[in-house]
Amino acid sequence: MENDSNAAESIEEFFARYTGYLSAGDIEGLAAIFNYPSLAVTAMGCLAITEPRQSRDFFSQGQRFSGAEESKAYAPATS
């Protein structure tokens, strides 16, 4: 599988790219910077990530959750 990582990239440069993709909601960019297979470690447990689709699905879930929470926070009060 092809990825967008650069072996000469510093950790600071990697995380600058990572946070840029994350802040922009760039799911394709996020999926492209991982090497596969990978291990995702979250509060819910660990998951072996074997292909970019799994990374896209993971970050897409976060966008849906975040969007739902934001819309609740800004919803006008009803009486």
HELIX and SHEET records of a PDB file:
HELIX    1   1 ILE A   11  ALA A   24  1                                  14    
HELIX    2   2 ILE A   27  ILE A   33  1                                   7    
HELIX    3   3 PRO A   52  ALA A   73  1                                  22    
SHEET    1   A 2 SER A  38  THR A  42  0                                        
SHEET    2   A 2 GLY A  45  ILE A  49 -1                                        
END                                                                             
